[in-house]
Each structure stands twice: as structure tokens, then as C-alpha cells.
Amino acid sequence: MSPLEIGLYIFIALMALFASGMPIAFALGAVSVAALLFTEGTSSLDILGETFFAGLNSFTLVSIPMFILMGAAVASSPAGKDLYEALDRWLNRVPGGLVLSNLGACSIFAALSGSSPATCAAIGKMGIPEMRQRGYPAEIATGSIAAGGTLGILIPPSITMIVYGIATETSIGRLFIAGILPGLLLTGLFMLWSIYSCWRQGLSLKSMADRYSWKQKFEVLPRVLPFMAIIAGILYVLYGGVATPSEAAGVGALFCLVLVVVIYRMFRAKPIISMFRDTAKESVMIMMIIAASELFAFTLSLTFVTQSIAEWISMLDVNRWVLMAMINAFLLVAGFFLPPVAVILMTAPILLPIILQAGFDPYWFAVILTINMEIGLITPPVGLNLYVINGIAPDIRLQTILRGSLPYVMCMVLAIVILCIFPGIVTWLPTALMGPAL
């Protein structure tokens, strides 16, 4: 049996286990063990434990639970409400200002939490009822929050960027900085569409229903600016070479814990315990997927599936941009069915040599891959953000939420096209701050 045939059977078995509802880590592990037993016999069992542990034997992984803890601290406090309130007061005179306030709050909260579902839940609980109360259609109210929540995996610090850096052995600090301008670009495209959509539906005057004095605009800032300072500080110590990602994540988590306790008087033990419990659950889930993906990658390499796929793609006599379009289509379909972390861990080690051979920058590709994963978060059948929004507003049909999010999917596709035409949007800032990549 050829390596490509083995790879096909592995893929079919993996999809069948995913469809059965088996957890991703267990499905990856089960398929890997079965493939090793079939191709190598029982002698391969001796290396399972060592290979599984090798996937977790990296100090950089410490940054994942620390960033998750940072996000959990912010998500469990009224910080999201304050972000929303501050932006609403400053943008209420802009056409569709309430939608822009929600998108802005999503982008800032996403940077703090690094989690798309947490961003949707935190901002959506306040933003959706408020927008509907002021006469915004359900499509605009839900679609803008669902799309805004996706920014959590692109705007740094991002868990998916950390996972990509570990899987491809690229600089996490450089990946964080590479995501800044594309994140701002995507936020800008979302806002431009929102302004046009609100103007087209005659919602510009409704956004001016409330008028705030300068005193009211400034009084909420002291509760918001410290969290934004933490984001800026993390990015500074990373690109300045002051600290490693793990050290920056640890200090950021500590500062966020201190801020939510001091600013919001969260002195009771129950919410603190809840933060650590949620952090432990999500961290263990991600770590299990990482370890199982290491075993899965080892299996594909041992059976020469990875090498055969790379050789087959490299032999295709196509333009490198046609190749990139094919890769984008593949990633888009994968994102429809799997969460971003799983897609990155399963595909990045295979695709990176192909990307490098075609002359593409690995940091640029990380951003393109991440935007593809963002699209998957607001498209069926998985579309995690759609279901989070549906849980917040159960009276709004899922089809309505999907219709509202589709224009933002087009904005993401446009962003990919823009980044393909102007790759310097991704590569300029990391090069300017950290020098050329080695």
C-alpha cells in the first residue's frame, strides 16, 4: 500500500471519529495508534508514551495557560462592559456608532482574552440587547458580534499564534507583531461595512439618541486604559527582547488578576477559584490536542504520508498563487469542521515546507491561515461563534445570525486578497521592530 493510500485511509478514519463526536485529542490518538499498529506492528507501542510526552516538552507551552488565565480574569469581570460603555460614549455620534462600539469592544476584549467564544459572550450579552432596543435589525446586531469575536485569534496575544509558533518552530513574538496590522485592517473593514449597512438602512440618526458630555466620556477611561496598557506592555517586552513569551504571559496574567481584584473589588474566593478552574479546563484540552497532534504528525512522517503529500504538491505544475489558492480552499473547508487549534496542529507541519519552497513568508502565511480559521468560526456546520450568539439571544433564529455574519465573511475574504497583493502589511512591522527573519 502506497503512503498516499495510507494517508487517505487515515483521513477517512479521522473524519469518521470526528463525526461520531469523539473529542479531537482522543480521535487523533486513536487513529495514530491504529495506523502505527497496522504499518509497524506492536513494536511501535514502545515509543507512544515518549512521543506523546515530547509534544508537551516545551517551556513555551507555559504561555498558553498563562494567556488563558489572563483572558479568564478579564472575562469574569465587568471589564467587557466597561470597554463597551467607553466606546459607546465616544462613538455615539458616528453613523451606526453602536455597531462600531461593539466591534471596537470586541477587538480590544479579543486582545485581552485571546478567545473568540469569550469575546462573543462578554460583548454580546450587553451589545445585542442594547442594539435591538435602539432599533437595529437582528441581523446587524448578531452578525457584527459574531464577526467581531473572531478577532480574538488574530489580534495579539493570540493562542492560535502561539500554537502555530510551536508547531512550525517560528518566533512567537514576531507572529504576535505580524498580526497587529492585519487585525487592524480586518477591524477597519468590519467597521466600514457596518457604517455602510447602517447608513443604507437609515440607522444613522438612531445612533445619536444619547449625547454624552466630555466628563461622562472621560470618567470610564480609568477602568479601561490599564488593561490596554497590559496589551501594549506584553507586545513591547516581546519585540524588545526583554522577556520570553512565557515570562510575558505570566506577568500579564498576574497584572490582570490584580487589576480585576482592585478595580472591581473581586475579593471573594469563589470568582477567583472559577477563573483558575476554567483556565485549567481549557489548558488541559489544548495540551491534550497538542500532544495527540505530535503523535499524529509522527505517525504521518513514519509512514511517509507527509513526505509523499509534500512531494505530490511540489510536482504540480502550477503557479505559486494557484497553489496558494488551493491551500486557502483546503484550509477554509477544514475550518468549517474543526477548531483553529486542531487545524493548525494537523496542517502546519505539512504545509510549511511547501509554503517555503514556493517562496512565501511563514509569518505572512500564519496570518492567512488564521483569517481562514476566523471564517470557519462564523460558518456552518461548526461555526462556534454562531452558536454562542444563539445561546445569548435564543429568540433569534440561527439562519438570521448566519445572514448577518455573511457580509463579514466577505470582508475576511477581501482581507486575504489585500494581504496577497500587499504582503508587506504583515511583514513590514515585524521587520521594522525586530529586523529581518532568520
Buried (B, 14 or more C-beta within 10 A) or exposed (E): EEBEEBBEBBEEBBBEBBEEEBBBBEBBBBBBBBBBEBBBEEEBEEBBEEBBEBBEEEEBBBBBBBBBBBBBBBBBBBBBBBBBBBBBBBBBEBBBBBBBBBBBBBBBBBBBBBBBBBBBBBBBBBBBEBBBEBEBBBBBBBBBBBBBBBBBBBBBBBBBBBBBBBBBEBBBBBBBBBBBBBBBBBBBBBBEBBBEBBEEBEBBEBBEEEEBEEEEEEEBBEBBEBBBEBBEBBBEBBBEEEBBBBBBBBBBBBBBBEBBBEBBEBEEEEBBEEBBEBBBEBBEBBBBBBBBBBBBBBBBEBBBBBBBBBEEBEEEEEEEEEBBBEBBEBBBEBBBBBBBBBBBBBBBBBBBBBBEEBEBBBBBBBBBBBBBBBBBBBBEEBBBBBBBBBEBBEEBEBEBBBBBBBBBBEBBBBBBEBBBEEBEBBBEBBBEBBEEBE
